[in-house]
């Protein structure tokens, strides 16, 4: 099956319902959606029980779903041909692979809360969240399916429980050792707000961004260098953080502050120390950014964004030349701040820009990347938006 892209809102629900009918016949019971996310600041802190400050974006994944009268579960996607079919009874013994691991992994995770007579489902998925761009297309899939199955299976789970189930699907079934930031932003997002999330105690606070009133836009610069969170580089960074915590005798790097860095430098080899230093200083930057947003607004966080990027580039070593060039070009053209967003090793950077200069800065970035013989980027704006919901 092939399906059109969509642009959100009511058209998204209609497109998903039409795709469902083409794939399975009849109409879906309902249509649910969940957004991708941009992380304003706070990278690779989530699995270290740290602080993050993401927001949900106005690009979404939509899932049209209908329960079946047996235990079969079938999924289709606008990004793949054909349907993948299995049984709820087989999910424990034959974990799905490929793209279907995301929606079917969520079904697997939610079965722990469901009864033995739970019905299967047909699911048609459409998305306009770019894949591999660091905008968490995976969490958007997971959360759209999670909120749908929670309602149809009458589970009554809280949004944070659905976020954790979605993370478990990504960790266990997909095999990506990610934290829960992406799913939390996708579930809890609110228009024109960021979500300050403490990955230690799972407390969340929505913080006003005020981008519209300040005349600001968040520019996404997709490098078109694709990444995969399930690859070895991401796992290596997490392993280094865990090794640093073990050597320093703390349960997680969240327990450390910048005052502990001299001790850490003496105890750790250079690579592990730099990984630890990034996480510790990034936690401090997230806390500082939340304070700045409350006191002075988004236009005052540029220096923190730049410091975050430098730390990811030099200490955590997750940036790539195309991303560094985009950040530098955006700043040279007049951006307030810019940084890599997402897990790194490709994906996207973001720049905070004056809305009336968006086109000018975008053209300057595109020209600079062309001059550097980098792939032509995809450049677009995103707005902080609401989290997972039922659309129809």
MARLO-651345 format. One line per 5 residues: number of its first residue (from 0); their letters; for each residue x, y negated, z of C-alpha. Coordinates in steps of 0.05 Angstrom, whole numbers, plus 5000, padded with zeros to 4 digits. Example, Ala and Ser with C-alpha at 12.3 -4.5 7.8 and 13.67 -1.06 7.14 Angstrom:
0	AS	5246,5090,5156  5273,5021,5143 .
This chain:
0	XXXXX	5000,5000,5000  5023,4930,4985  4992,4870,5021  4998,4795,5014  5034,4751,5063 .
5	XXXXX	4991,4705,5104  4996,4638,5137  4961,4647,5204  4893,4628,5231  4828,4653,5202 .
10	XXXXX	4859,4671,5135  4906,4718,5171  4849,4756,5202  4814,4762,5135  4876,4785,5099 .
15	XXXXX	4890,4837,5152  4818,4862,5150  4822,4867,5074  4888,4905,5078  4856,4953,5129 .
20	XXXXX	4798,4966,5082  4844,4981,5024  4886,5028,5065  4833,5065,5106  4764,5048,5080 .
25	XXXXX	4711,5012,5119  4723,4954,5166  4767,4948,5227  4737,4942,5296  4777,4878,5307 .
30	XXXXX	4838,4838,5289  4891,4817,5339  4955,4776,5329  5019,4758,5365  5073,4707,5348 .
35	XXXXX	5147,4711,5337  5189,4667,5382  5245,4617,5381  5292,4617,5440  5305,4544,5456 .
40	XXXXX	5363,4564,5502  5384,4625,5542  5415,4679,5499  5435,4749,5524  5415,4729,5594 .
45	XXXXX	5350,4770,5595  5380,4839,5603  5426,4809,5656  5365,4790,5697  5377,4717,5681 .
50	XXXXX	5337,4656,5658  5310,4644,5588  5270,4587,5556  5235,4612,5493  5171,4589,5459 .
55	XXXXX	5121,4625,5415  5119,4601,5343  5065,4590,5291  5086,4651,5250  5049,4713,5271 .
60	XXXXX	5039,4787,5261  4967,4809,5253  4941,4879,5268  4873,4903,5243  4853,4964,5284 .
65	XXXXX	4797,5015,5288  4792,5075,5335  4785,5145,5306  4745,5204,5331  4808,5247,5336 .
70	XXXXX	4879,5241,5362  4911,5220,5297  4944,5151,5291  4960,5119,5224  4997,5054,5210 .
75	XXXXX	5010,5013,5148  5051,4949,5140  5056,4892,5091  5132,4905,5092  5129,4979,5072 .
80	XXXXX	5093,5024,5022  5045,5078,5044  5019,5099,5112  5055,5134,5168  5013,5185,5205 .
85	XXXXX	5024,5225,5268  4985,5249,5329  4983,5220,5398  4999,5290,5422  5064,5291,5383 .
90	XXXXX	5092,5223,5404  5127,5252,5465  5163,5307,5427  5174,5273,5359  5190,5200,5369 .
95	XXXXX	5177,5159,5306  5233,5127,5266  5240,5069,5217  5191,5011,5218  5135,5053,5247 .
100	XXXXX	5175,5061,5311  5152,4992,5333  5076,5001,5331  5077,5076,5346  5127,5064,5402 .
105	XXXXX	5077,5017,5435  5023,5070,5429  5072,5119,5462  5087,5070,5519  5013,5054,5532 .
110	XXXXX	4994,5128,5535  5022,5128,5605  4963,5084,5625  4911,5120,5582  4868,5181,5594 .
115	XXXXX	4879,5249,5564  4819,5241,5518  4844,5175,5488  4825,5168,5415  4874,5156,5359 .
120	XXXXX	4872,5094,5315  4883,5067,5245  4926,5004,5244  4941,4956,5187  4997,4906,5201 .
125	XXXXX	5013,4841,5164  5066,4791,5183  5096,4725,5163  5150,4727,5216  5215,4733,5177 .
130	XXXXX	5250,4799,5188  5322,4798,5212  5322,4723,5224  5327,4724,5300  5254,4703,5308 .
135	XXXXX	5233,4769,5340  5190,4799,5286  5195,4864,5326  5162,4835,5388  5107,4804,5346 .
140	XXXXX	5090,4874,5319  5094,4905,5387  5051,4854,5423  4998,4851,5369  4989,4926,5374 .
145	XXXXX	4994,4925,5449  4939,4875,5459  4895,4912,5409  4904,4980,5441  4896,4951,5511 .
150	XXXXX	4827,4927,5492  4805,4986,5450  4831,5038,5500  4800,4997,5557  4866,4996,5596 .
155	XXXXX	4857,4928,5629  4931,4913,5633  4958,4844,5649  4998,4807,5596  5064,4819,5632 .
160	XXXXX	5049,4894,5636  5037,4894,5561  5103,4857,5551  5140,4909,5592  5107,4966,5555 .
165	XXXXX	5128,4934,5489  5199,4927,5514  5199,5000,5535  5178,5019,5465  5236,4979,5436 .
170	XXXXX	5287,5007,5485  5267,5080,5483  5234,5092,5416  5269,5041,5372  5334,5049,5411 .
175	XXXXX	5350,4974,5418  5376,4956,5488  5339,4889,5491  5311,4852,5550  5239,4830,5557 .
180	XXXXX	5246,4757,5536  5218,4766,5466  5156,4803,5487  5143,4755,5545  5145,4695,5499 .
185	XXXXX	5100,4730,5449  5049,4748,5503  5051,4684,5546  5065,4628,5496  5024,4564,5497 .
190	XXXXX	5019,4509,5446  5071,4453,5455  5102,4490,5514  5163,4533,5528  5162,4591,5576 .
195	XXXXX	5215,4588,5631  5221,4661,5648  5261,4692,5705  5280,4761,5683  5298,4781,5754 .
200	XXXXX	5231,4771,5789  5190,4767,5724  5162,4699,5744  5141,4654,5686  5127,4579,5683 .
205	XXXXX	5102,4542,5622  5139,4475,5612  5111,4420,5567  5156,4404,5508  5119,4343,5481 .
210	XXXXX	5148,4350,5411  5089,4317,5377  5088,4257,5422  5163,4249,5414  5160,4257,5338 .
215	XXXXX	5206,4318,5339  5208,4383,5300  5245,4448,5311  5280,4466,5246  5295,4539,5234 .
220	XXXXX	5354,4553,5188  5351,4626,5169  5421,4645,5146  5393,4705,5108  5449,4746,5140 .
225	XXXXX	5407,4802,5169  5421,4833,5236  5398,4894,5274  5391,4896,5350  5399,4971,5348 .
230	XXXXX	5470,4967,5322  5534,4976,5362  5554,4903,5369  5493,4886,5411  5502,4948,5454 .
235	XXXXX	5576,4931,5463  5558,4863,5492  5509,4893,5540  5560,4945,5562  5612,4891,5574 .
240	XXXXX	5563,4853,5619  5547,4916,5658  5622,4932,5665  5635,4862,5691  5578,4867,5742 .
245	XXXXX	5604,4934,5766  5675,4909,5775  5651,4847,5812  5605,4890,5855  5540,4856,5839 .
250	XXXXX	5475,4887,5816  5472,4841,5756  5507,4779,5730  5448,4738,5754  5479,4741,5824 .
255	XXXXX	5540,4701,5800  5547,4625,5794  5599,4582,5760  5635,4580,5827  5648,4655,5819 .
260	XXXXX	5684,4648,5752  5754,4639,5780  5747,4704,5818  5718,4738,5757  5777,4715,5714 .
265	XXXXX	5826,4747,5762  5787,4813,5765  5768,4824,5692  5804,4832,5626  5798,4774,5578 .
270	XXXXX	5742,4801,5535  5697,4822,5592  5711,4757,5628  5689,4716,5569  5626,4757,5562 .
275	XXXXX	5611,4745,5636  5628,4671,5631  5578,4662,5575  5521,4694,5615  5537,4656,5679 .
280	XXXXX	5543,4588,5645  5482,4602,5600  5439,4614,5662  5462,4546,5688  5446,4514,5621 .
285	XXXXX	5375,4543,5621  5362,4516,5691  5390,4448,5670  5348,4447,5606  5284,4460,5646 .
290	XXXXX	5301,4402,5691  5317,4356,5633  5252,4374,5598  5212,4357,5660  5249,4292,5674 .
295	XXXXX	5269,4264,5606  5236,4306,5551  5261,4347,5493  5302,4292,5461  5351,4297,5519 .
300	XXXXX	5371,4371,5512  5417,4365,5452  5483,4371,5490  5459,4433,5526  5440,4465,5459 .
305	XXXXX	5509,4450,5431  5544,4477,5493  5502,4541,5487  5523,4550,5415  5597,4540,5431 .
310	XXXXX	5592,4592,5486  5558,4643,5440  5610,4629,5386  5673,4631,5429  5658,4672,5492 .
315	XXXXX	5604,4720,5470  5626,4722,5398  5558,4735,5367  5556,4679,5316  5577,4685,5243 .
320	XXXXX	5608,4633,5196  5543,4617,5161  5509,4601,5228  5568,4558,5251  5567,4520,5186 .
325	XXXXX	5492,4507,5192  5498,4482,5263  5555,4435,5244  5519,4410,5182  5455,4396,5221 .
330	XXXXX	5492,4356,5273  5531,4317,5221  5465,4299,5187  5435,4272,5251  5403,4329,5290 .
335	XXXXX	5393,4319,5365  5419,4389,5380  5430,4455,5345  5448,4527,5364  5444,4599,5344 .
340	XXXXX	5379,4630,5366  5365,4704,5378  5412,4762,5387  5465,4739,5338  5508,4774,5285 .
345	XXXXX	5466,4737,5233  5395,4713,5236  5378,4640,5247  5400,4576,5280  5353,4521,5304 .
350	XXXXX	5361,4446,5303  5320,4395,5341  5307,4338,5293  5266,4275,5286  5204,4293,5245 .
355	XXXXX	5214,4235,5197  5284,4259,5181  5268,4333,5172  5274,4335,5096  5337,4294,5096 .
360	XXXXX	5372,4339,5147  5347,4402,5113  5376,4379,5046  5442,4363,5079  5446,4431,5112 .
365	XXXXX	5429,4467,5047  5482,4428,5009  5535,4441,5062  5521,4516,5060  5523,4516,4984 .
370	XXXXX	5590,4479,4986  5616,4533,5033  5592,4589,4986  5544,4615,5038  5477,4646,5019 .
375	XXXXX	5422,4595,5007  5384,4589,5073  5310,4590,5085  5294,4526,5122  5226,4513,5154 .
380	XXXXX	5196,4482,5216  5162,4519,5273  5115,4493,5326  5106,4520,5396  5042,4560,5393 .
385	XXXXX	4995,4605,5433  5013,4676,5450  4979,4743,5433  4904,4740,5424  4844,4771,5389 .
390	XX	4829,4734,5324  4766,4770,5300 .
